[in-house]
């Protein structure tokens, strides 16, 4: 079963035709070619509201270029940094492990306070590496995070249901195939889903 945890990209240039937009879309394409889902968000709005999405994401990528930091005046930069810090703190308050990356074309990690940098998995300098290489690095961290989520029993149960094992015990009876012999049985099967029936193993089985 494929679980859906997209990599969330927050960049006001995500759909723009400038260098920044082309760069981040190339990275998103490279991520998707490796089998990861991406979700591009083009409005910063209230960053803390995006932090609420931590339970459905596998990683966050956040642009810190001029568009997001206003025109670059000291006051605008202070406001942007305050919003960025609140975003990172909100995520880390609920989720200590999900990967968070910042990236920039005109700005670099030296523009970010140390207390924020400590909470990141990395800073991406756009155009310094190929999109494919950067994508593989992000995917490695995202998959390591996702692999750590499931507790041992649930992980084993998912593996068992996906392994194609036949089991003729318990109400599931080999994935509930008997239910497929009648219309109402098919309704039952579609309502609960095959995974529930495949995973319906008896506690008397040592496997």
Backbone bond lengths (Angstrom), bond angles and torsions (degrees), N, CA, C in turn:
res aa  C-N    CA-C-N  psi(-1)  N-CA   C-N-CA  omega(-1)  CA-C   N-CA-C  phi
1 X - - - 1.463 - - 1.520 109.46 -
2 X 1.312 115.99 135.39 1.466 120.40 178.10 1.523 108.95 -94.98
3 X 1.316 115.87 118.98 1.453 120.37 175.78 1.534 108.92 -84.91
4 X 1.317 116.37 144.89 1.458 120.95 -174.28 1.532 110.58 -103.29
5 X 1.327 115.43 100.74 1.461 122.94 176.40 1.531 107.56 -131.52
6 X 1.328 118.19 88.12 1.466 119.66 -176.01 1.524 112.75 -69.69
7 X 1.320 115.05 157.14 1.460 121.71 168.34 1.524 106.75 -83.77
8 X 1.321 117.02 119.46 1.465 121.17 -176.24 1.528 109.56 -91.94
9 X 1.329 115.41 122.93 1.462 122.53 -179.33 1.527 108.32 -110.03
10 X 1.326 116.67 121.30 1.467 121.45 -179.33 1.525 108.13 -111.82
11 X 1.332 115.62 108.06 1.461 120.67 -174.70 1.526 108.88 -157.18
12 X 1.315 116.73 120.14 1.462 119.98 -179.40 1.531 112.38 -66.12
13 X 1.328 116.62 -15.86 1.470 120.73 178.39 1.525 112.91 -96.92
14 X 1.328 117.93 9.34 1.465 120.05 -171.16 1.526 112.06 -55.19
15 X 1.329 117.66 -35.64 1.469 120.33 -179.16 1.531 112.81 -107.94
16 X 1.320 116.44 11.72 1.463 120.34 -179.84 1.527 110.81 -81.59
17 X 1.329 115.42 160.43 1.461 121.01 179.59 1.527 111.96 -98.86
18 X 1.331 117.40 13.78 1.465 119.59 177.07 1.529 110.43 -84.86
19 X 1.326 116.67 -178.81 1.465 121.26 -176.18 1.522 112.13 -60.89
20 X 1.336 116.03 -41.09 1.461 120.27 -179.50 1.524 111.14 -64.04
21 X 1.340 116.39 -45.10 1.457 120.05 179.84 1.509 112.44 -64.00
22 X 1.332 116.98 -43.37 1.463 120.54 178.64 1.522 110.74 -63.17
23 X 1.346 116.58 -38.32 1.457 120.35 -178.96 1.513 112.78 -66.38
24 X 1.335 117.31 -45.57 1.465 118.83 -177.10 1.525 111.11 -72.69
25 X 1.335 117.64 -31.91 1.469 118.92 176.27 1.531 111.24 -69.58
26 X 1.331 116.94 -34.08 1.466 119.72 175.19 1.524 110.42 -63.78
27 X 1.335 116.55 -39.08 1.462 120.17 177.02 1.524 110.77 -66.84
28 X 1.331 117.36 -42.94 1.466 120.68 177.94 1.525 110.75 -60.95
29 X 1.327 117.73 -41.27 1.470 121.27 177.84 1.525 110.74 -62.65
30 X 1.334 116.72 -41.65 1.466 120.32 179.22 1.525 111.01 -64.37
31 X 1.327 117.08 -38.47 1.467 120.74 177.03 1.525 110.70 -63.63
32 X 1.330 116.59 -43.56 1.459 120.47 -177.64 1.525 111.79 -69.44
33 X 1.327 117.59 -33.38 1.467 120.44 177.54 1.521 111.49 -65.81
34 X 1.330 116.28 -23.64 1.466 121.17 176.88 1.528 111.72 -90.18
35 X 1.332 116.56 6.88 1.455 119.90 174.42 1.513 115.74 94.93
36 X 1.338 118.08 6.26 1.460 120.31 178.98 1.527 110.27 -94.64
37 X 1.314 116.21 144.62 1.458 120.72 172.99 1.531 109.03 -84.81
38 X 1.322 116.43 145.72 1.460 120.51 174.59 1.523 109.55 -127.20
39 X 1.310 115.51 152.41 1.459 122.23 176.39 1.520 107.42 -132.40
40 X 1.326 116.68 112.10 1.456 121.18 -178.80 1.514 111.96 -92.82
41 X 1.326 116.73 128.30 1.463 123.12 179.48 1.523 107.66 -116.39
42 X 1.321 117.51 127.72 1.466 120.38 -172.83 1.521 114.08 -101.93
43 X 1.326 118.08 -3.25 1.465 119.82 -179.04 1.518 109.68 -123.22
44 X 1.328 116.41 127.56 1.456 119.63 176.50 1.528 110.99 -66.13
45 X 1.359 116.00 -47.58 1.451 119.19 -179.10 1.517 110.29 49.82
46 X 1.322 115.55 -133.37 1.463 121.90 175.21 1.524 107.54 -93.57
47 X 1.330 117.04 105.16 1.463 120.26 -175.66 1.518 112.67 -58.71
48 X 1.331 117.08 -32.07 1.462 118.49 -178.37 1.522 111.68 -64.40
49 X 1.341 117.50 -25.15 1.467 118.92 177.11 1.519 110.46 -69.08
50 X 1.347 117.68 -33.00 1.460 119.99 175.37 1.524 110.58 -69.67
51 X 1.319 116.85 -31.17 1.460 119.99 178.88 1.523 111.42 -62.51
52 X 1.331 116.83 -25.45 1.463 120.19 178.25 1.525 111.68 -65.66
53 X 1.338 117.04 -15.06 1.461 121.28 -178.89 1.528 112.26 -83.37
54 X 1.340 117.87 5.34 1.459 119.78 -174.52 1.522 113.63 -58.37
55 X 1.337 117.51 -26.70 1.463 119.35 -177.75 1.520 112.79 -76.36
56 X 1.342 117.98 -14.38 1.462 119.83 -178.32 1.520 112.65 -113.21
57 X 1.337 118.15 6.09 1.464 121.51 -176.12 1.523 110.86 -111.76
58 X 1.346 115.28 158.56 1.463 120.18 173.06 1.523 111.21 -103.94
59 X 1.341 117.14 -15.07 1.467 122.18 177.26 1.524 108.48 -172.46
60 X 1.326 115.53 160.23 1.466 122.16 174.36 1.525 109.06 -120.45
61 X 1.334 115.93 134.78 1.465 122.23 170.34 1.518 107.14 -119.46
62 X 1.323 116.45 127.50 1.460 120.57 -172.83 1.523 110.51 -131.51
63 X 1.337 116.85 123.76 1.458 121.65 178.67 1.528 110.76 -77.18
64 X 1.342 115.68 144.29 1.475 119.24 175.68 1.527 110.37 -125.94
65 X 1.324 117.43 29.03 1.461 119.77 -179.48 1.525 111.53 -77.53
66 X 1.330 116.23 -178.21 1.466 121.56 -171.02 1.516 113.41 -57.67
67 X 1.353 116.87 -35.15 1.457 118.86 -178.34 1.525 110.88 -60.93
68 X 1.333 116.17 -36.90 1.458 120.28 -179.16 1.530 111.92 -83.28
69 X 1.335 117.02 -25.02 1.462 121.32 -179.27 1.524 112.10 -99.74
70 X 1.326 115.81 22.63 1.458 120.05 179.00 1.516 110.87 69.36
71 X 1.301 116.23 -153.84 1.460 120.41 -178.46 1.511 113.34 -79.47
72 X 1.337 117.47 -7.53 1.446 119.72 177.41 1.509 114.61 103.01
73 X 1.346 119.32 2.13 1.464 120.63 176.20 1.524 109.05 -68.48
74 X 1.334 116.47 158.39 1.465 120.36 -177.79 1.523 111.89 -58.41
75 X 1.336 116.16 -40.47 1.464 119.59 -179.23 1.526 110.94 -64.45
76 X 1.325 116.20 -43.88 1.464 119.98 -179.24 1.521 111.37 -66.89
77 X 1.317 116.45 -37.69 1.465 119.87 178.43 1.522 110.38 -65.48
78 X 1.339 117.49 -40.69 1.462 120.77 178.50 1.524 111.20 -61.90
79 X 1.326 116.36 -42.63 1.468 120.52 178.34 1.524 110.15 -63.43
80 X 1.337 116.69 -43.66 1.462 120.66 -179.15 1.524 111.23 -64.90
81 X 1.334 117.15 -41.66 1.463 120.39 179.11 1.521 111.45 -66.14
82 X 1.320 116.70 -36.90 1.466 120.14 176.90 1.524 110.46 -62.72
83 X 1.332 116.29 -42.48 1.462 120.86 178.34 1.524 110.94 -65.92
84 X 1.332 116.82 -41.44 1.460 121.23 178.70 1.519 110.88 -63.42
85 X 1.332 117.09 -44.58 1.461 120.99 179.55 1.528 110.74 -61.88
86 X 1.326 117.13 -42.50 1.467 120.68 178.84 1.524 110.76 -63.63
87 X 1.336 116.80 -38.45 1.465 122.01 177.69 1.528 110.97 -60.32
88 X 1.331 116.24 -50.16 1.461 120.61 -178.51 1.523 110.83 -66.25
89 X 1.329 117.30 -42.49 1.465 120.37 -179.99 1.522 111.47 -63.49
90 X 1.334 117.02 -39.18 1.462 120.67 179.81 1.522 110.80 -64.18
91 X 1.332 117.13 -41.80 1.465 120.08 177.60 1.520 110.36 -65.14
92 X 1.326 116.71 -48.51 1.468 119.79 -175.73 1.528 112.17 -68.61
93 X 1.319 117.61 -24.97 1.462 120.32 176.53 1.525 110.22 -62.71
94 X 1.332 116.53 -35.08 1.464 120.86 -177.06 1.523 113.16 -103.60
95 X 1.327 116.88 -21.34 1.458 119.49 -172.75 1.528 108.92 -149.40
96 X 1.320 115.52 105.83 1.468 119.92 -174.68 1.521 113.09 -80.66
97 X 1.327 117.87 -12.27 1.462 119.99 -167.91 1.520 116.14 -115.83
98 X 1.323 119.07 -20.23 1.460 119.32 -175.53 1.531 110.30 -60.36
99 X 1.327 117.90 133.81 1.470 119.67 -178.79 1.532 112.46 -65.55
100 X 1.324 115.88 134.59 1.465 122.79 174.12 1.527 107.38 -125.14
101 X 1.319 115.52 126.30 1.466 121.11 176.70 1.524 109.40 -121.78
102 X 1.311 115.79 139.97 1.456 121.14 166.79 1.525 107.62 -105.77
103 X 1.306 115.86 152.07 1.462 118.32 176.25 1.517 109.27 -146.42
104 X 1.325 114.46 155.18 1.450 118.84 -179.86 1.511 112.02 -155.18
105 X 1.302 114.98 156.26 1.461 122.01 174.53 1.520 109.21 -106.79
106 X 1.330 116.34 -43.52 1.465 120.62 179.94 1.525 111.89 -99.52
107 X 1.315 117.31 -18.79 1.464 121.11 -180.00 1.519 109.45 -117.31
108 X 1.326 116.29 154.84 1.458 121.53 -176.94 1.526 109.36 -128.62
109 X 1.325 115.23 -177.76 1.463 120.21 -177.41 1.527 112.33 -63.60
110 X 1.332 118.18 -21.49 1.476 119.31 179.82 1.525 111.73 -68.78
111 X 1.325 117.66 -13.86 1.460 120.78 177.05 1.536 111.97 -85.01
112 X 1.334 117.35 -4.20 1.465 121.73 -173.82 1.524 110.15 -108.42
113 X 1.337 118.61 132.48 1.473 121.28 178.87 1.529 111.82 -61.22
114 X 1.324 115.88 150.80 1.465 121.02 -177.05 1.521 112.82 -61.06
115 X 1.344 117.76 -35.77 1.460 118.81 -177.80 1.527 111.23 -65.93
116 X 1.334 117.55 -27.30 1.466 120.86 175.31 1.522 110.14 -79.86
117 X 1.329 117.34 -43.74 1.465 121.05 -179.47 1.523 112.06 -57.55
118 X 1.334 116.72 -35.61 1.465 120.27 -178.40 1.522 112.48 -62.42
119 X 1.323 117.41 -25.01 1.462 121.04 -177.13 1.531 112.92 -90.73
120 X 1.330 117.00 -2.11 1.462 120.65 -175.35 1.524 111.71 -93.35
121 X 1.342 114.91 158.37 1.460 120.76 170.33 1.525 111.20 -89.50
122 X 1.319 116.64 -14.52 1.454 118.47 177.97 1.516 112.10 168.96
123 X 1.328 114.27 166.33 1.461 121.49 173.57 1.519 107.05 -121.41
124 X 1.322 116.18 128.06 1.464 121.62 -176.62 1.523 109.10 -101.64
125 X 1.318 116.25 122.14 1.460 121.25 173.93 1.525 107.07 -91.09
126 X 1.310 115.73 105.48 1.457 120.25 -175.92 1.525 110.53 -57.18
127 X 1.321 115.54 138.36 1.471 124.85 175.61 1.529 113.31 76.13
128 X 1.342 118.99 1.13 1.466 119.02 176.43 1.520 111.40 -84.44
129 X 1.330 117.28 -24.19 1.459 122.41 175.52 1.517 108.03 -130.29
130 X 1.319 116.10 167.59 1.460 118.95 178.24 1.524 109.69 -72.31
131 X 1.332 118.03 150.88 1.470 120.26 177.07 1.521 111.94 -57.17
132 X 1.339 116.82 -35.29 1.467 120.56 -178.33 1.526 111.47 -65.30
133 X 1.336 116.63 -41.55 1.462 119.97 179.46 1.525 110.80 -66.80
134 X 1.328 116.33 -47.09 1.468 120.24 179.46 1.524 110.07 -60.81
135 X 1.337 116.69 -40.85 1.468 120.63 179.83 1.520 110.68 -60.88
136 X 1.329 117.56 -43.59 1.470 119.86 -179.36 1.522 111.21 -62.86
137 X 1.331 116.59 -38.24 1.469 119.68 178.19 1.533 110.83 -64.31
138 X 1.319 116.95 -46.57 1.466 120.71 179.97 1.520 110.39 -63.20
139 X 1.328 116.73 -42.46 1.467 121.02 -178.79 1.520 110.72 -63.35
140 X 1.326 117.03 -39.55 1.468 119.72 177.89 1.521 110.78 -57.38
141 X 1.331 117.18 -45.89 1.460 120.73 -179.63 1.526 111.52 -70.19
142 X 1.331 117.22 -39.67 1.465 120.37 -179.83 1.523 110.82 -64.75
143 X 1.331 117.09 -43.00 1.470 120.09 -179.78 1.519 111.60 -69.32
144 X 1.328 116.93 -37.31 1.467 119.26 176.24 1.524 110.12 -61.43
145 X 1.327 116.41 -40.41 1.468 120.69 177.19 1.523 110.85 -63.59
146 X 1.340 117.66 -48.39 1.468 120.67 -178.77 1.522 111.25 -63.82
147 X 1.341 116.74 -37.75 1.467 120.07 179.88 1.519 111.94 -65.63
148 X 1.327 116.95 -22.44 1.468 120.16 -178.24 1.532 112.72 -86.04
149 X 1.327 117.78 -8.24 1.461 120.19 -172.02 1.527 113.40 -74.98
150 X 1.321 116.38 -46.74 1.467 119.55 -171.96 1.527 110.71 -75.07
151 X 1.334 118.22 131.29 1.466 120.43 173.69 1.528 109.94 -67.79
152 X 1.344 118.23 162.75 1.471 121.17 -172.15 1.527 114.67 -54.14
153 X 1.340 118.13 -44.68 1.463 118.94 -176.37 1.521 111.06 -65.97
154 X 1.344 116.91 -45.51 1.462 119.42 -179.39 1.523 110.79 -64.79
155 X 1.337 117.41 -38.48 1.463 120.54 178.33 1.528 110.12 -61.10
156 X 1.341 116.23 -44.03 1.464 119.73 179.19 1.525 111.36 -66.46
157 X 1.321 116.99 -36.45 1.462 120.67 179.85 1.529 110.87 -66.47
158 X 1.327 116.70 -42.03 1.471 120.63 177.11 1.521 109.93 -61.92
159 X 1.341 116.41 -44.81 1.465 120.11 179.14 1.524 110.57 -61.10
160 X 1.325 117.15 -42.18 1.464 121.01 -179.66 1.526 110.71 -62.18
161 X 1.339 116.93 -45.25 1.464 120.40 -177.89 1.527 111.37 -67.01
162 X 1.336 117.28 -29.67 1.462 120.81 -178.34 1.520 112.94 -88.57
163 X 1.316 116.78 -10.68 1.460 121.12 -171.25 1.525 113.13 -81.88
164 X 1.329 117.58 -5.96 1.463 119.90 179.87 1.519 113.39 74.64
165 X 1.330 118.20 23.47 1.466 121.18 179.94 1.527 110.15 -75.77
166 X 1.326 115.85 138.63 1.464 120.33 174.02 1.522 109.07 -85.24
167 X 1.311 116.59 136.29 1.465 120.44 174.52 1.522 108.01 -139.79
168 X 1.322 115.90 124.92 1.472 120.26 -176.96 1.522 110.42 -111.79
169 X 1.296 116.03 38.11 1.458 120.88 178.98 1.512 108.84 -129.12
170 X 1.302 117.06 166.84 1.465 123.17 178.27 1.536 111.97 67.74
171 X 1.315 117.29 169.28 1.470 119.56 180.00 1.521 113.62 -60.63
172 X 1.353 118.22 -24.93 1.458 119.83 -178.04 1.513 113.46 -61.43
173 X 1.342 117.01 -39.06 1.466 122.34 178.11 1.514 112.76 45.29
174 X 1.330 115.75 73.75 1.457 122.39 176.96 1.514 112.84 55.55
175 X 1.306 115.18 51.62 1.457 119.35 175.43 1.502 114.56 80.20
176 X 1.324 117.70 13.61 1.463 119.92 177.51 1.512 114.30 74.74
177 X 1.352 117.51 26.25 1.467 119.11 -177.52 1.524 112.19 -62.95
178 X 1.332 117.22 -26.68 1.471 118.94 178.97 1.523 111.19 -63.85
179 X 1.326 116.74 -30.55 1.465 119.73 179.49 1.530 111.85 -65.95
180 X 1.328 116.89 -22.22 1.465 120.70 -176.36 1.521 112.98 -75.28
181 X 1.324 117.16 -2.92 1.470 120.56 -177.29 1.518 113.05 -85.41
182 X 1.329 117.42 -7.49 1.468 119.76 179.52 1.523 109.24 -136.48
183 X 1.337 117.04 154.46 1.471 119.39 179.85 1.521 113.13 -58.79
184 X 1.338 117.33 -45.20 1.457 118.99 -178.89 1.523 110.45 -68.43
185 X 1.345 116.32 -31.61 1.461 120.02 176.14 1.519 111.63 -64.72
186 X 1.333 115.77 -38.79 1.460 119.64 176.83 1.527 110.97 -65.03
187 X 1.336 116.73 -37.88 1.461 119.71 176.23 1.523 110.17 -60.72
188 X 1.334 116.02 -44.56 1.461 121.92 178.87 1.531 110.05 -60.20
189 X 1.345 115.71 -46.72 1.462 121.96 -178.19 1.530 110.92 -62.30
190 X 1.337 116.66 -42.66 1.459 120.17 -179.75 1.528 111.66 -70.58
191 X 1.332 116.44 -33.10 1.463 119.96 -178.47 1.532 110.89 -68.36
192 X 1.331 116.37 -48.86 1.466 119.63 -176.60 1.527 112.33 -84.68
193 X 1.321 117.70 -30.28 1.456 121.17 178.74 1.517 112.93 91.17
194 X 1.320 114.75 149.53 1.465 120.04 -176.18 1.521 112.53 -66.19
195 X 1.326 117.63 -34.21 1.464 118.88 -178.13 1.519 112.02 -59.67
196 X 1.339 116.62 -42.70 1.464 119.48 179.91 1.524 110.30 -60.69
197 X 1.334 116.77 -39.92 1.460 120.21 -177.05 1.527 111.57 -76.94
198 X 1.318 117.61 -36.11 1.469 120.13 177.05 1.529 111.03 -66.94
199 X 1.319 115.92 -33.03 1.464 120.09 -176.85 1.523 112.40 -87.71
200 X 1.319 117.54 2.46 1.466 121.57 -177.96 1.522 109.31 -80.92
201 X 1.340 115.94 73.51 1.463 120.51 -176.33 1.526 110.31 -95.53
202 X 1.306 114.47 152.03 1.467 120.87 -178.13 1.528 110.01 -81.07
203 X 1.330 116.73 143.01 1.469 119.04 179.79 1.525 112.43 -72.26
204 X 1.339 117.15 -4.90 1.461 120.11 176.89 1.532 111.85 -85.58
205 X 1.345 115.81 -6.90 1.471 119.49 -177.91 1.518 109.15 -93.30
206 X 1.353 115.87 129.51 1.473 118.07 -177.30 1.514 114.32 -78.56
207 X 1.326 119.10 -12.25 1.466 121.67 -171.84 1.519 111.33 -62.89
